[in-house]
Amino acid sequence: MKKKKNRFFLFCCSLWPGAGELYLGFMKTGLSLLGIFALSVVVVSYSGIGVLAFVPMVIWVYSFFHANNLGGLSDEEFMRIEDEYLFVADQKGADSVKDLFVGKYRKVFAVILILLGVSMAWQTVCRTIRYFVGNDFYFEFISPITGYISNEFPRLIIGVAVIWFGVKLIQGKKKELDRLEDMGFAESAMGGNENEHRYEDHE
């Protein structure tokens, strides 16, 4: 059961991602943050993709301030906060771990996994070529090409991701405006029908 606790111990626990939330009783949120942080560290360490090094730091900062902000809420606000898994599209049945991967975020997870797999496979190919051709030949003739691809490929992916995200934001905003416009037309039509009925009743 979640409840307000000592702020000093909360601060100490919040130094580790997810531990602060667990200390406050938010088990689902805490386990989500802890698992995501651990997974990101493993992926960065194993894949050797330097551009991903910021991900664990972002998760750490978010978890630290999230836990301390929870601890600073009033008792009434604190009790209204629901404990739920992160990145789950539908909280019904969220107790199942597979819901993390079958919701609307499954495409995002799939793309991330594909990119990580391609990157690790590319690094393996480079190491294999260096093993067979020797360090001298590799670094003199092949390394400039493979190094350029390794450096520019992540930038290309990030650029495409930023463009895709921007397009999605625009599409989402347009759909929201269309929905509000449709609701406005519907309300206007209902209002017109009510006025007609009132006019007929008056006659």
Rosetta constraint file for C-alpha pairs under 8 A:
AtomPair CA 1 CA 25 HARMONIC 5.49 0.50
AtomPair CA 1 CA 26 HARMONIC 7.89 0.50
AtomPair CA 2 CA 24 HARMONIC 5.38 0.50
AtomPair CA 2 CA 25 HARMONIC 3.77 0.50
AtomPair CA 2 CA 26 HARMONIC 6.01 0.50
AtomPair CA 2 CA 79 HARMONIC 7.94 0.50
AtomPair CA 3 CA 24 HARMONIC 5.91 0.50
AtomPair CA 3 CA 25 HARMONIC 6.53 0.50
AtomPair CA 3 CA 78 HARMONIC 7.81 0.50
AtomPair CA 3 CA 79 HARMONIC 7.63 0.50
AtomPair CA 4 CA 24 HARMONIC 6.43 0.50
AtomPair CA 4 CA 71 HARMONIC 6.46 0.50
AtomPair CA 4 CA 75 HARMONIC 7.33 0.50
AtomPair CA 4 CA 78 HARMONIC 7.67 0.50
AtomPair CA 5 CA 9 HARMONIC 7.93 0.50
AtomPair CA 5 CA 10 HARMONIC 7.17 0.50
AtomPair CA 5 CA 24 HARMONIC 6.65 0.50
AtomPair CA 5 CA 71 HARMONIC 7.44 0.50
AtomPair CA 6 CA 10 HARMONIC 6.16 0.50
AtomPair CA 7 CA 11 HARMONIC 6.08 0.50
AtomPair CA 7 CA 68 HARMONIC 8.00 0.50
AtomPair CA 7 CA 71 HARMONIC 6.73 0.50
AtomPair CA 8 CA 12 HARMONIC 6.38 0.50
AtomPair CA 9 CA 13 HARMONIC 6.12 0.50
AtomPair CA 10 CA 14 HARMONIC 5.96 0.50
AtomPair CA 10 CA 20 HARMONIC 5.66 0.50
AtomPair CA 10 CA 23 HARMONIC 6.83 0.50
AtomPair CA 10 CA 24 HARMONIC 7.67 0.50
AtomPair CA 10 CA 67 HARMONIC 7.58 0.50
AtomPair CA 10 CA 68 HARMONIC 7.08 0.50
AtomPair CA 10 CA 71 HARMONIC 7.42 0.50
AtomPair CA 11 CA 15 HARMONIC 6.70 0.50
AtomPair CA 11 CA 20 HARMONIC 7.29 0.50
AtomPair CA 11 CA 68 HARMONIC 6.73 0.50
AtomPair CA 12 CA 20 HARMONIC 7.86 0.50
AtomPair CA 13 CA 19 HARMONIC 5.25 0.50
AtomPair CA 13 CA 20 HARMONIC 4.70 0.50
AtomPair CA 13 CA 23 HARMONIC 7.07 0.50
AtomPair CA 14 CA 18 HARMONIC 7.03 0.50
AtomPair CA 14 CA 19 HARMONIC 5.74 0.50
AtomPair CA 14 CA 20 HARMONIC 4.12 0.50
AtomPair CA 14 CA 21 HARMONIC 7.52 0.50
AtomPair CA 14 CA 63 HARMONIC 7.04 0.50
AtomPair CA 14 CA 64 HARMONIC 5.04 0.50
AtomPair CA 14 CA 67 HARMONIC 6.15 0.50
AtomPair CA 14 CA 68 HARMONIC 7.18 0.50
AtomPair CA 15 CA 19 HARMONIC 7.73 0.50
AtomPair CA 15 CA 20 HARMONIC 7.60 0.50
AtomPair CA 15 CA 60 HARMONIC 7.95 0.50
AtomPair CA 15 CA 64 HARMONIC 6.22 0.50
AtomPair CA 16 CA 20 HARMONIC 7.29 0.50
AtomPair CA 16 CA 60 HARMONIC 7.25 0.50
AtomPair CA 16 CA 64 HARMONIC 7.55 0.50
AtomPair CA 17 CA 30 HARMONIC 7.69 0.50
AtomPair CA 17 CA 33 HARMONIC 6.09 0.50
AtomPair CA 17 CA 34 HARMONIC 5.50 0.50
AtomPair CA 17 CA 37 HARMONIC 6.81 0.50
AtomPair CA 17 CA 59 HARMONIC 7.23 0.50
AtomPair CA 17 CA 60 HARMONIC 5.35 0.50
AtomPair CA 17 CA 63 HARMONIC 5.25 0.50
AtomPair CA 17 CA 64 HARMONIC 6.57 0.50
AtomPair CA 18 CA 22 HARMONIC 6.26 0.50
AtomPair CA 18 CA 29 HARMONIC 7.20 0.50
AtomPair CA 18 CA 30 HARMONIC 4.02 0.50
AtomPair CA 18 CA 31 HARMONIC 6.14 0.50
AtomPair CA 18 CA 32 HARMONIC 7.27 0.50
AtomPair CA 18 CA 33 HARMONIC 4.86 0.50
AtomPair CA 18 CA 34 HARMONIC 4.64 0.50
AtomPair CA 18 CA 63 HARMONIC 6.19 0.50
AtomPair CA 19 CA 23 HARMONIC 6.06 0.50
AtomPair CA 19 CA 30 HARMONIC 6.15 0.50
AtomPair CA 19 CA 34 HARMONIC 7.26 0.50
AtomPair CA 20 CA 24 HARMONIC 6.39 0.50
AtomPair CA 20 CA 30 HARMONIC 7.24 0.50
AtomPair CA 20 CA 63 HARMONIC 7.80 0.50
AtomPair CA 20 CA 64 HARMONIC 7.46 0.50
AtomPair CA 20 CA 67 HARMONIC 5.27 0.50
AtomPair CA 20 CA 68 HARMONIC 7.66 0.50
AtomPair CA 21 CA 25 HARMONIC 6.33 0.50
AtomPair CA 21 CA 26 HARMONIC 5.09 0.50
AtomPair CA 21 CA 27 HARMONIC 6.84 0.50
AtomPair CA 21 CA 29 HARMONIC 6.59 0.50
AtomPair CA 21 CA 30 HARMONIC 4.74 0.50
AtomPair CA 21 CA 67 HARMONIC 5.48 0.50
AtomPair CA 22 CA 26 HARMONIC 5.20 0.50
AtomPair CA 22 CA 27 HARMONIC 5.07 0.50
AtomPair CA 22 CA 29 HARMONIC 7.68 0.50
AtomPair CA 22 CA 30 HARMONIC 4.96 0.50
AtomPair CA 22 CA 31 HARMONIC 7.35 0.50
AtomPair CA 24 CA 71 HARMONIC 7.73 0.50
AtomPair CA 26 CA 30 HARMONIC 5.90 0.50
AtomPair CA 26 CA 83 HARMONIC 5.26 0.50
AtomPair CA 26 CA 84 HARMONIC 7.81 0.50
AtomPair CA 27 CA 31 HARMONIC 5.93 0.50
AtomPair CA 27 CA 83 HARMONIC 7.00 0.50
AtomPair CA 28 CA 32 HARMONIC 6.09 0.50
AtomPair CA 28 CA 83 HARMONIC 5.98 0.50
AtomPair CA 28 CA 84 HARMONIC 5.24 0.50
AtomPair CA 28 CA 85 HARMONIC 4.97 0.50
AtomPair CA 28 CA 86 HARMONIC 7.92 0.50
AtomPair CA 29 CA 33 HARMONIC 6.27 0.50
AtomPair CA 29 CA 83 HARMONIC 6.10 0.50
AtomPair CA 29 CA 84 HARMONIC 5.60 0.50
AtomPair CA 29 CA 85 HARMONIC 5.19 0.50
AtomPair CA 29 CA 86 HARMONIC 6.30 0.50
AtomPair CA 30 CA 34 HARMONIC 6.03 0.50
AtomPair CA 31 CA 35 HARMONIC 5.88 0.50
AtomPair CA 31 CA 85 HARMONIC 7.98 0.50
AtomPair CA 32 CA 36 HARMONIC 6.05 0.50
AtomPair CA 32 CA 85 HARMONIC 5.95 0.50
AtomPair CA 32 CA 86 HARMONIC 5.95 0.50
AtomPair CA 33 CA 37 HARMONIC 5.98 0.50
AtomPair CA 33 CA 59 HARMONIC 7.40 0.50
AtomPair CA 33 CA 63 HARMONIC 6.95 0.50
AtomPair CA 33 CA 86 HARMONIC 7.70 0.50
AtomPair CA 34 CA 38 HARMONIC 6.13 0.50
AtomPair CA 35 CA 39 HARMONIC 5.99 0.50
AtomPair CA 36 CA 40 HARMONIC 6.03 0.50
AtomPair CA 36 CA 59 HARMONIC 7.89 0.50
AtomPair CA 37 CA 41 HARMONIC 6.27 0.50
AtomPair CA 37 CA 56 HARMONIC 5.72 0.50
AtomPair CA 37 CA 59 HARMONIC 6.24 0.50
AtomPair CA 37 CA 60 HARMONIC 7.31 0.50
AtomPair CA 38 CA 42 HARMONIC 6.25 0.50
AtomPair CA 39 CA 43 HARMONIC 6.08 0.50
AtomPair CA 40 CA 44 HARMONIC 6.07 0.50
AtomPair CA 40 CA 55 HARMONIC 6.74 0.50
AtomPair CA 40 CA 56 HARMONIC 5.83 0.50
AtomPair CA 41 CA 45 HARMONIC 6.02 0.50
AtomPair CA 41 CA 56 HARMONIC 6.15 0.50
AtomPair CA 42 CA 46 HARMONIC 5.88 0.50
AtomPair CA 43 CA 47 HARMONIC 5.67 0.50
AtomPair CA 43 CA 48 HARMONIC 7.97 0.50
AtomPair CA 44 CA 48 HARMONIC 5.66 0.50
AtomPair CA 44 CA 49 HARMONIC 5.97 0.50
AtomPair CA 44 CA 50 HARMONIC 7.20 0.50
AtomPair CA 44 CA 52 HARMONIC 6.11 0.50
AtomPair CA 44 CA 53 HARMONIC 6.17 0.50
AtomPair CA 45 CA 49 HARMONIC 7.91 0.50
AtomPair CA 47 CA 116 HARMONIC 7.31 0.50
AtomPair CA 47 CA 119 HARMONIC 7.48 0.50
AtomPair CA 47 CA 120 HARMONIC 5.66 0.50
AtomPair CA 49 CA 53 HARMONIC 7.41 0.50
AtomPair CA 49 CA 119 HARMONIC 7.69 0.50
AtomPair CA 51 CA 154 HARMONIC 7.34 0.50
AtomPair CA 53 CA 57 HARMONIC 7.48 0.50
AtomPair CA 54 CA 58 HARMONIC 6.23 0.50
AtomPair CA 55 CA 59 HARMONIC 6.32 0.50
AtomPair CA 56 CA 60 HARMONIC 6.08 0.50
AtomPair CA 57 CA 61 HARMONIC 6.19 0.50
AtomPair CA 58 CA 62 HARMONIC 6.13 0.50
AtomPair CA 59 CA 63 HARMONIC 6.06 0.50
AtomPair CA 60 CA 64 HARMONIC 6.08 0.50
AtomPair CA 61 CA 65 HARMONIC 6.33 0.50
AtomPair CA 62 CA 66 HARMONIC 5.85 0.50
AtomPair CA 63 CA 67 HARMONIC 6.03 0.50
AtomPair CA 64 CA 68 HARMONIC 6.41 0.50
AtomPair CA 65 CA 69 HARMONIC 5.84 0.50
AtomPair CA 66 CA 70 HARMONIC 6.20 0.50
AtomPair CA 67 CA 71 HARMONIC 6.32 0.50
AtomPair CA 68 CA 72 HARMONIC 6.26 0.50
AtomPair CA 69 CA 73 HARMONIC 6.56 0.50
AtomPair CA 70 CA 78 HARMONIC 6.74 0.50
AtomPair CA 71 CA 78 HARMONIC 7.90 0.50
AtomPair CA 73 CA 77 HARMONIC 5.90 0.50
AtomPair CA 73 CA 78 HARMONIC 5.54 0.50
AtomPair CA 74 CA 78 HARMONIC 5.89 0.50
AtomPair CA 75 CA 79 HARMONIC 6.20 0.50
AtomPair CA 76 CA 80 HARMONIC 6.59 0.50
AtomPair CA 77 CA 81 HARMONIC 6.77 0.50
AtomPair CA 84 CA 91 HARMONIC 7.31 0.50
AtomPair CA 84 CA 94 HARMONIC 7.72 0.50
AtomPair CA 85 CA 91 HARMONIC 7.83 0.50
AtomPair CA 85 CA 94 HARMONIC 6.83 0.50
AtomPair CA 85 CA 95 HARMONIC 7.98 0.50
AtomPair CA 87 CA 100 HARMONIC 6.37 0.50
AtomPair CA 87 CA 105 HARMONIC 7.16 0.50
AtomPair CA 88 CA 94 HARMONIC 6.86 0.50
AtomPair CA 88 CA 99 HARMONIC 6.38 0.50
AtomPair CA 88 CA 100 HARMONIC 5.35 0.50
AtomPair CA 88 CA 103 HARMONIC 6.36 0.50
AtomPair CA 88 CA 105 HARMONIC 7.67 0.50
AtomPair CA 89 CA 99 HARMONIC 7.96 0.50
AtomPair CA 89 CA 100 HARMONIC 7.93 0.50
AtomPair CA 89 CA 103 HARMONIC 5.10 0.50
AtomPair CA 89 CA 104 HARMONIC 5.82 0.50
AtomPair CA 89 CA 105 HARMONIC 7.17 0.50
AtomPair CA 90 CA 94 HARMONIC 6.93 0.50
AtomPair CA 90 CA 103 HARMONIC 7.02 0.50
AtomPair CA 93 CA 99 HARMONIC 7.55 0.50
AtomPair CA 94 CA 99 HARMONIC 5.95 0.50
AtomPair CA 94 CA 100 HARMONIC 7.90 0.50
AtomPair CA 95 CA 99 HARMONIC 7.86 0.50
AtomPair CA 96 CA 100 HARMONIC 7.98 0.50
AtomPair CA 97 CA 101 HARMONIC 7.93 0.50
AtomPair CA 98 CA 102 HARMONIC 6.42 0.50
AtomPair CA 99 CA 103 HARMONIC 6.05 0.50
AtomPair CA 100 CA 105 HARMONIC 7.68 0.50
AtomPair CA 100 CA 106 HARMONIC 7.66 0.50
AtomPair CA 101 CA 105 HARMONIC 6.69 0.50
AtomPair CA 101 CA 106 HARMONIC 4.88 0.50
AtomPair CA 101 CA 109 HARMONIC 7.10 0.50
AtomPair CA 102 CA 106 HARMONIC 5.38 0.50
AtomPair CA 105 CA 109 HARMONIC 6.40 0.50
AtomPair CA 106 CA 110 HARMONIC 6.01 0.50
AtomPair CA 107 CA 111 HARMONIC 6.13 0.50
AtomPair CA 108 CA 112 HARMONIC 6.22 0.50
AtomPair CA 109 CA 113 HARMONIC 6.10 0.50
AtomPair CA 110 CA 114 HARMONIC 6.12 0.50
AtomPair CA 111 CA 115 HARMONIC 6.16 0.50
AtomPair CA 112 CA 116 HARMONIC 6.16 0.50
AtomPair CA 113 CA 117 HARMONIC 6.04 0.50
AtomPair CA 114 CA 118 HARMONIC 6.14 0.50
AtomPair CA 115 CA 119 HARMONIC 6.09 0.50
AtomPair CA 116 CA 120 HARMONIC 6.13 0.50
AtomPair CA 117 CA 121 HARMONIC 5.99 0.50
AtomPair CA 118 CA 122 HARMONIC 6.06 0.50
AtomPair CA 119 CA 123 HARMONIC 6.33 0.50
AtomPair CA 120 CA 124 HARMONIC 6.20 0.50
AtomPair CA 121 CA 125 HARMONIC 6.23 0.50
AtomPair CA 122 CA 126 HARMONIC 6.28 0.50
AtomPair CA 123 CA 127 HARMONIC 6.24 0.50
AtomPair CA 124 CA 128 HARMONIC 6.12 0.50
AtomPair CA 125 CA 129 HARMONIC 6.19 0.50
AtomPair CA 126 CA 130 HARMONIC 6.23 0.50
AtomPair CA 126 CA 146 HARMONIC 7.21 0.50
AtomPair CA 127 CA 131 HARMONIC 6.14 0.50
AtomPair CA 128 CA 132 HARMONIC 6.47 0.50
AtomPair CA 129 CA 133 HARMONIC 6.05 0.50
AtomPair CA 129 CA 138 HARMONIC 7.52 0.50
AtomPair CA 130 CA 134 HARMONIC 5.35 0.50
AtomPair CA 130 CA 135 HARMONIC 5.82 0.50
AtomPair CA 130 CA 138 HARMONIC 5.45 0.50
AtomPair CA 131 CA 135 HARMONIC 7.29 0.50
AtomPair CA 133 CA 137 HARMONIC 6.22 0.50
AtomPair CA 133 CA 138 HARMONIC 6.27 0.50
AtomPair CA 134 CA 138 HARMONIC 6.03 0.50
AtomPair CA 135 CA 139 HARMONIC 5.92 0.50
AtomPair CA 136 CA 140 HARMONIC 6.09 0.50
AtomPair CA 137 CA 141 HARMONIC 5.92 0.50
AtomPair CA 137 CA 142 HARMONIC 7.28 0.50
AtomPair CA 138 CA 142 HARMONIC 4.85 0.50
AtomPair CA 138 CA 143 HARMONIC 5.65 0.50
AtomPair CA 139 CA 143 HARMONIC 4.64 0.50
AtomPair CA 139 CA 144 HARMONIC 7.21 0.50
AtomPair CA 140 CA 144 HARMONIC 7.49 0.50
AtomPair CA 141 CA 145 HARMONIC 7.81 0.50
AtomPair CA 142 CA 146 HARMONIC 6.29 0.50
AtomPair CA 143 CA 147 HARMONIC 5.52 0.50
AtomPair CA 144 CA 148 HARMONIC 6.07 0.50
AtomPair CA 145 CA 149 HARMONIC 6.36 0.50
AtomPair CA 146 CA 150 HARMONIC 6.03 0.50
AtomPair CA 147 CA 151 HARMONIC 6.11 0.50
AtomPair CA 148 CA 152 HARMONIC 6.02 0.50
AtomPair CA 149 CA 153 HARMONIC 5.60 0.50
AtomPair CA 150 CA 154 HARMONIC 7.16 0.50
AtomPair CA 151 CA 155 HARMONIC 7.21 0.50
AtomPair CA 152 CA 156 HARMONIC 6.17 0.50
AtomPair CA 153 CA 157 HARMONIC 6.27 0.50
AtomPair CA 154 CA 158 HARMONIC 6.10 0.50
AtomPair CA 155 CA 159 HARMONIC 6.02 0.50
AtomPair CA 156 CA 160 HARMONIC 6.19 0.50
AtomPair CA 157 CA 161 HARMONIC 6.06 0.50
AtomPair CA 158 CA 162 HARMONIC 6.11 0.50
AtomPair CA 159 CA 163 HARMONIC 6.31 0.50
AtomPair CA 160 CA 164 HARMONIC 6.08 0.50
AtomPair CA 161 CA 165 HARMONIC 6.02 0.50
AtomPair CA 162 CA 166 HARMONIC 6.15 0.50
AtomPair CA 163 CA 167 HARMONIC 6.20 0.50
AtomPair CA 164 CA 168 HARMONIC 6.19 0.50
AtomPair CA 165 CA 169 HARMONIC 6.23 0.50
AtomPair CA 166 CA 170 HARMONIC 6.32 0.50
AtomPair CA 167 CA 171 HARMONIC 6.14 0.50
AtomPair CA 168 CA 172 HARMONIC 5.93 0.50
AtomPair CA 169 CA 173 HARMONIC 6.08 0.50
AtomPair CA 170 CA 174 HARMONIC 6.15 0.50
AtomPair CA 171 CA 175 HARMONIC 6.15 0.50
AtomPair CA 172 CA 176 HARMONIC 6.18 0.50
AtomPair CA 173 CA 177 HARMONIC 6.20 0.50
AtomPair CA 174 CA 178 HARMONIC 6.09 0.50
AtomPair CA 175 CA 179 HARMONIC 6.04 0.50
AtomPair CA 176 CA 180 HARMONIC 6.19 0.50
AtomPair CA 177 CA 181 HARMONIC 6.03 0.50
AtomPair CA 178 CA 182 HARMONIC 6.07 0.50
AtomPair CA 179 CA 183 HARMONIC 6.15 0.50
AtomPair CA 180 CA 184 HARMONIC 6.11 0.50
AtomPair CA 181 CA 185 HARMONIC 6.27 0.50
AtomPair CA 182 CA 186 HARMONIC 6.10 0.50
AtomPair CA 183 CA 187 HARMONIC 6.09 0.50
AtomPair CA 184 CA 188 HARMONIC 6.10 0.50
AtomPair CA 185 CA 189 HARMONIC 6.09 0.50
AtomPair CA 186 CA 190 HARMONIC 6.15 0.50
AtomPair CA 187 CA 191 HARMONIC 6.02 0.50
AtomPair CA 188 CA 192 HARMONIC 6.12 0.50
AtomPair CA 189 CA 193 HARMONIC 6.20 0.50
AtomPair CA 190 CA 194 HARMONIC 6.22 0.50
AtomPair CA 191 CA 195 HARMONIC 6.26 0.50
AtomPair CA 192 CA 196 HARMONIC 6.23 0.50
AtomPair CA 193 CA 197 HARMONIC 6.22 0.50
AtomPair CA 194 CA 198 HARMONIC 6.16 0.50
AtomPair CA 195 CA 199 HARMONIC 6.08 0.50
AtomPair CA 196 CA 200 HARMONIC 6.15 0.50
AtomPair CA 197 CA 201 HARMONIC 6.08 0.50
AtomPair CA 198 CA 202 HARMONIC 6.07 0.50
AtomPair CA 199 CA 203 HARMONIC 6.32 0.50
